């Protein structure tokens, strides 16, 4: 990574509720921060992270919140 630019690298896949589909990625930036990037479908409920992250990293991306994402516009939880 170039130290003069902010760059990120994917470190984990976010797995959807079907337990097979990759619905997004966790990126580690050269600043040390973590961020979530979604696939073209946008934010959706996540069931797991592969490879698993430590508790501090899960806390930084609010993994518990990612497991509770609601369907857009419905106000109801996804099945």
VENGIPE-V22301 format. One line per field, one symbol per residue. ss: DSSP state (h for helix, s for strand, l for the rest). phi: phi as a letter, one per 20 degrees, with the letter a starting at -180 (. if undefined). psi: psi as a letter, one per 30 degrees, with the letter a starting at -180 (. if undefined). A space follows every 10 residues. Layout:
BEGIN
ss = ???
phi = ???
psi = ???
END
This chain:
BEGIN
ss = lllllllsss ssssssllll lssssssssl lllsssssll lllllsssss llllhhhhhh llhhhhllls llllllsll
phi = .efececccf daeeefffmc fedacdddef eofdbdceff fngbfddbcc ffdfgfffff elggfffdge ffmemdfff
psi = kkffljllkk flkkklffge kjfalkkklf fflklkklaf faklkkelkk lklleeeeee gheeeffgkl kkffglkk.
END
